[in-house]
Structure formats: C-alpha cells, structure tokens
Amino acid sequence: MWEPGVMFWGDRDDLNTIRGFGVRTGQLGVSGAMALNEETAAHWKAALDAAQFTVVTVVAAYDGEDYADIPTVERTVGFIPRATRQDRERRTLAVSDFAAQLGVKSIACHVGFVPEDHADADYAAVRDVVRRICDHAAANGQTFALETGQERAEVLLGFIRDVDRANLRINFDPANLILYGTDEPISALRKVASLVASVHCKDGDPPPKDKPGALGSERALGKGSVGIERFVATLKEIGFPGPLNVEREAENQQERLRDIAEGIALLRRLIG
C-alpha cells in the first residue's frame, strides 16, 4: 500500500478518469448532496470492482459548509454549528453504512473548530457526537478519522483522549495545518503518529499576515510550504503503510486534474 492514491469526489469525478492516473487506490469523498441509498451503493460497488480500485476511506462533507475564510469555517464546518449538528450526525451514520456496503473500513470528516475549553457546551456536545459516530462505525467494523487542520496537534490529541474510543483515528492533512496557521506539519505528524489512519498529500502556503481571518492558499503538490519531501520521509520514518492520497481542490477542474497527475508523478519519484 506504500503507493500514491487520490482523494476524489463521488458526485464530481469520473472513476475512469481517476483510474487513468495509473492509481489503484484512494479516498472517496461524499458531499452532502450525494444520494446514499442501496442503488448508489450497488453502483459504486460494481464500478470499484470492475476497475479493481480500492477505497481506503469514505470522507464525509456536509451541505452548508463554507471554507471562504477562518471565521466562516468556524460558523459552518463540521459539528460545531448547532442548527445542523443533529442532521450532520445522522448523515455521518449514513456515510458509515454506505462505506460498509462498499466494504470500506474507515470513514472520515472535518469536525470543525473544537473549543479548547473543555467546559464549553459545544465542546461537550461535539465530543458526544463523535462518541456516537465511533460506536456506530465500530459496529460496522470501521475506524472514524478526524481530519487535521483547525486545531493544534496537542488540542486534537486531548480531544481524542476525552472521546475515549478505541476506533477514533486521524486523517492527517499537512497543508491544512499551514492553511489555518495552526501548527507545523512535520512536528505535528510526529506527535500524532500512532493515531494516523490515512493521509492527504496536499500543499499550501500560510495565511497573509496583513489579512486577519484569511485562510492560506492551496498549491499544487510540491509548490507550497509543506515540504513534501520531508513529509514523505517522515511518513516512512513513523512506519505509515500508505497509501499517499493526493488531494487538490481548485475552481478549474482541468487545472485540478492536471495538478493531481503531477502530484502522483512527484510522489512516485519520492517513493523511488
């Protein structure tokens, strides 16, 4: 499994295009608009089997999430917004069941900005949501991975300890730590190494210092501030088994697919 994979979206990307990159594994993103029913599961199961493609994680996203800037992320992403919390919990349980129908043993999502104050009402509520999702995923034989980005490694580790579920893991995205300005990705990776179930190979630059609340800028792999060579070397050092899932988001789909292809080629060179 020490090979490149791709993070792709079920309602945006064509599996044949993804398979055309020469990869045979990756993560399947499920947007809030994607239908999750027996027909959809049967379609994806047949398509993945025919393509001999292995999905290692099904990643949930939710209607109403907005990544325009940090304050908007705080208001709209994950389980922090109270108005959508219950619906998003139900949706995540449905994603777990969908993944189980595909035979996928891991689900993941962004939970949002978890408060550092454990006495905060939203902290306790989100912790309990994650506990219930973990229990549901465990019944499906799955891990539940929290994607890095909105909090420092120490805060994430403290939250995971507080949730206290054996199947709670981390989907490590080094670029997110830079885009949010929360942590240095290599040192953060070493701190959480034992809990990393999956990774994104993504790149980016920090937020501009003269624009408070702004997010950093995502870049093509190898063209940002992550230091992808060090990141891959550190993954080897900690014994991460792979795959290395290239993720790229861009408004222009042609640019996005080109950057994914170049990112895969870069990882192949680094893997040797």
C-alpha positions as CSV (number, residue, x, y, z in Angstrom):
1,M,0.0,0.0,0.0
2,W,3.0,2.3,0.0
3,E,1.9,4.0,-3.2
4,P,0.1,7.1,-4.5
5,G,-3.7,7.3,-4.3
6,V,-6.2,10.0,-5.0
7,M,-8.8,11.8,-2.9
8,F,-11.8,12.1,-5.3
9,W,-15.5,13.0,-5.1
10,G,-18.3,10.7,-5.9
11,D,-20.6,13.3,-7.5
12,R,-17.8,15.3,-9.3
13,D,-15.2,12.9,-10.5
14,D,-15.3,10.0,-13.0
15,L,-13.8,6.8,-11.7
16,N,-12.3,6.0,-15.1
17,T,-10.5,9.4,-15.1
18,I,-9.1,8.7,-11.6
19,R,-8.1,5.2,-12.7
20,G,-6.4,6.7,-15.7
21,F,-3.8,8.3,-13.5
22,G,-2.4,4.8,-13.0
23,V,-3.5,4.6,-9.4
24,R,-5.5,1.7,-7.9
25,T,-6.5,3.2,-4.5
26,G,-7.7,6.3,-2.8
27,Q,-10.4,8.0,-0.8
28,L,-14.0,8.6,-1.9
29,G,-15.5,11.9,-0.9
30,V,-19.2,12.1,-0.3
31,S,-20.8,15.5,-0.5
32,G,-23.9,16.4,1.3
33,A,-25.8,16.3,-2.0
34,M,-24.8,12.8,-2.9
35,A,-27.6,10.2,-2.6
36,L,-26.8,7.4,-0.1
37,N,-29.1,4.6,-0.9
38,E,-28.9,0.9,-1.9
39,E,-28.9,1.8,-5.6
40,T,-25.9,4.2,-5.2
41,A,-24.0,1.7,-3.1
42,A,-24.6,-1.0,-5.6
43,H,-23.4,1.3,-8.4
44,W,-20.2,2.2,-6.6
45,K,-19.5,-1.4,-5.5
46,A,-19.8,-2.6,-9.1
47,A,-17.7,0.2,-10.5
48,L,-14.9,-0.2,-8.0
49,D,-14.9,-4.0,-8.5
50,A,-14.8,-3.6,-12.3
51,A,-11.9,-1.0,-12.0
52,Q,-10.1,-3.1,-9.4
53,F,-9.9,0.0,-7.4
54,T,-9.7,0.0,-3.6
55,V,-11.2,2.8,-1.5
56,V,-9.5,3.1,1.9
57,T,-11.6,5.8,3.3
58,V,-15.0,7.3,2.7
59,V,-14.8,11.1,3.5
60,A,-18.0,12.9,4.5
61,A,-18.7,16.6,3.7
62,Y,-21.9,18.4,4.5
63,D,-24.4,20.8,3.0
64,G,-23.8,24.4,4.1
65,E,-20.1,24.1,4.8
66,D,-18.1,27.1,3.5
67,Y,-14.3,27.5,3.5
68,A,-14.2,31.2,2.5
69,D,-12.1,32.2,5.5
70,I,-11.5,31.2,9.1
71,P,-14.5,32.9,10.7
72,T,-16.8,31.3,8.0
73,V,-15.2,27.9,8.7
74,E,-15.8,28.4,12.4
75,R,-19.5,29.1,11.7
76,T,-20.3,26.5,9.1
77,V,-18.0,23.4,9.1
78,G,-18.5,20.1,10.8
79,F,-20.4,19.5,14.1
80,I,-19.8,22.9,15.7
81,P,-22.9,24.7,14.1
82,R,-25.8,23.9,16.5
83,A,-28.5,24.3,13.9
84,T,-27.1,21.5,11.6
85,R,-25.4,19.3,14.2
86,Q,-28.2,16.6,14.5
87,D,-28.7,16.4,10.7
88,R,-24.9,16.1,10.2
89,E,-24.6,13.3,12.8
90,R,-27.4,11.4,11.0
91,R,-25.7,11.9,7.7
92,T,-22.4,10.6,9.1
93,L,-24.0,7.5,10.3
94,A,-25.5,7.0,6.8
95,V,-22.0,7.5,5.4
96,S,-20.7,4.8,7.7
97,D,-23.4,2.4,6.5
98,F,-22.7,3.4,2.8
99,A,-19.0,2.7,3.4
100,A,-19.8,-0.7,5.0
101,Q,-21.8,-1.6,1.9
102,L,-18.7,-1.0,-0.2
103,G,-16.5,-3.0,2.3
104,V,-14.6,0.2,3.3
105,K,-13.2,0.0,6.9
106,S,-12.7,3.7,7.5
107,I,-14.7,6.9,7.4
108,A,-13.5,10.5,8.0
109,C,-14.6,14.1,8.2
110,H,-13.8,17.6,9.5
111,V,-15.5,18.0,12.9
112,G,-14.9,21.8,12.8
113,F,-13.1,24.1,15.3
114,V,-13.3,22.2,18.6
115,P,-13.2,24.6,21.5
116,E,-10.1,24.3,23.7
117,D,-12.2,25.0,26.8
118,H,-13.5,21.6,27.9
119,A,-16.2,23.4,29.9
120,D,-17.6,24.9,26.7
121,A,-21.1,23.5,25.9
122,D,-20.2,23.0,22.3
123,Y,-17.1,21.0,23.3
124,A,-19.1,18.5,25.3
125,A,-21.8,18.3,22.6
126,V,-19.3,17.6,19.8
127,R,-17.4,15.1,21.9
128,D,-20.7,13.2,22.5
129,V,-21.5,13.3,18.7
130,V,-18.1,11.8,17.9
131,R,-18.6,9.1,20.6
132,R,-21.9,8.1,19.0
133,I,-20.3,8.0,15.5
134,C,-17.4,6.0,16.7
135,D,-19.8,3.5,18.3
136,H,-21.8,3.2,15.1
137,A,-18.6,2.9,13.0
138,A,-17.3,0.2,15.3
139,A,-20.4,-1.8,14.8
140,N,-19.6,-1.6,11.0
141,G,-16.0,-2.7,11.7
142,Q,-14.7,0.8,10.9
143,T,-12.4,3.4,12.3
144,F,-13.6,7.1,12.3
145,A,-10.8,9.6,11.4
146,L,-10.8,13.3,12.2
147,E,-9.1,15.4,9.6
148,T,-6.3,17.8,10.8
149,G,-6.4,21.5,10.3
150,Q,-8.5,23.5,12.7
151,E,-6.5,22.8,15.9
152,R,-3.0,22.2,17.1
153,A,-1.8,18.6,17.5
154,E,-1.9,18.8,21.3
155,V,-5.6,20.0,21.2
156,L,-6.6,17.3,18.8
157,L,-4.8,14.6,21.0
158,G,-6.6,16.0,24.1
159,F,-10.0,15.8,22.4
160,I,-9.3,12.2,21.2
161,R,-8.3,11.2,24.7
162,D,-11.5,12.7,26.0
163,V,-13.7,11.0,23.4
164,D,-12.1,7.7,24.7
165,R,-13.0,5.4,21.8
166,A,-10.5,2.8,20.5
167,N,-11.5,3.3,16.9
168,L,-11.0,7.0,16.8
169,R,-8.1,8.0,14.4
170,I,-6.7,10.8,12.4
171,N,-6.7,11.6,8.7
172,F,-3.5,13.7,8.5
173,D,-3.5,16.6,6.1
174,P,-0.3,18.6,6.4
175,A,-1.4,21.5,4.2
176,N,-4.5,22.2,6.4
177,L,-2.2,23.0,9.3
178,I,-0.5,25.6,7.2
179,L,-3.6,27.0,5.6
180,Y,-5.2,27.6,9.0
181,G,-1.9,28.7,10.6
182,T,-2.3,26.2,13.4
183,D,0.8,24.1,13.5
184,E,4.0,22.9,11.8
185,P,3.1,19.8,9.9
186,I,6.2,17.6,10.4
187,S,6.4,18.1,14.2
188,A,2.6,17.7,14.4
189,L,2.8,14.4,12.4
190,R,5.4,13.0,14.8
191,K,3.2,13.9,17.8
192,V,0.1,12.1,16.5
193,A,1.9,9.4,14.5
194,S,0.4,6.4,16.4
195,L,-3.2,7.6,15.6
196,V,-2.7,8.3,11.8
197,A,-5.0,6.0,9.8
198,S,-4.8,7.9,6.5
199,V,-3.1,10.9,4.9
200,H,-3.7,13.6,2.3
201,C,-0.7,14.7,0.3
202,K,-1.7,18.3,-0.2
203,D,0.3,21.6,-0.3
204,G,-0.3,25.2,0.5
205,D,1.1,28.5,1.8
206,P,0.2,30.3,5.1
207,P,-2.4,33.0,5.5
208,P,-1.3,36.5,4.6
209,K,-0.1,38.4,7.8
210,D,-1.9,41.5,6.7
211,K,-5.4,39.9,6.4
212,P,-6.6,38.6,9.8
213,G,-9.0,35.7,9.5
214,A,-7.9,34.8,6.0
215,L,-7.1,31.2,5.0
216,G,-3.8,30.4,3.3
217,S,-3.7,29.4,-0.3
218,E,-3.7,25.8,-1.6
219,R,-0.9,25.0,-4.1
220,A,-0.1,22.1,-6.4
221,L,1.8,19.4,-4.6
222,G,5.5,20.3,-4.2
223,K,4.8,24.0,-4.9
224,G,3.8,25.1,-1.4
225,S,5.2,25.3,2.1
226,V,4.6,21.8,3.3
227,G,7.9,20.4,2.2
228,I,6.5,17.3,0.6
229,E,9.9,15.5,0.6
230,R,10.2,15.8,4.4
231,F,6.6,14.8,4.8
232,V,7.1,11.6,2.8
233,A,10.3,10.9,4.6
234,T,8.6,11.3,7.9
235,L,5.8,9.0,6.9
236,K,8.4,6.4,6.2
237,E,10.1,7.1,9.5
238,I,7.0,6.6,11.5
239,G,6.1,3.4,9.6
240,F,2.9,4.7,7.9
241,P,1.8,2.0,5.5
242,G,0.1,4.1,2.9
243,P,-1.5,4.9,0.5
244,L,-0.4,8.5,0.0
245,N,-3.6,10.2,-1.2
246,V,-3.1,13.3,-3.4
247,E,-5.8,15.9,-2.7
248,R,-6.2,19.0,-4.8
249,E,-9.0,21.5,-4.8
250,A,-9.2,24.2,-7.5
251,E,-12.0,26.1,-9.1
252,N,-10.9,25.0,-12.5
253,Q,-11.4,21.2,-12.9
254,Q,-8.9,20.9,-15.7
255,E,-6.2,22.6,-13.5
256,R,-7.2,20.3,-10.6
257,L,-6.8,17.1,-12.6
258,R,-3.5,18.3,-14.1
259,D,-2.2,19.0,-10.7
260,I,-3.3,15.6,-9.4
261,A,-1.5,13.9,-12.2
262,E,1.7,15.9,-11.5
263,G,1.4,15.2,-7.8
264,I,1.2,11.5,-8.4
265,A,4.3,11.7,-10.6
266,L,6.1,13.6,-7.8
267,L,5.2,11.0,-5.2
268,R,6.4,8.2,-7.4
269,R,9.7,9.9,-7.7
270,L,9.9,10.4,-4.0
271,I,8.9,6.9,-3.2
272,G,11.5,5.6,-5.6
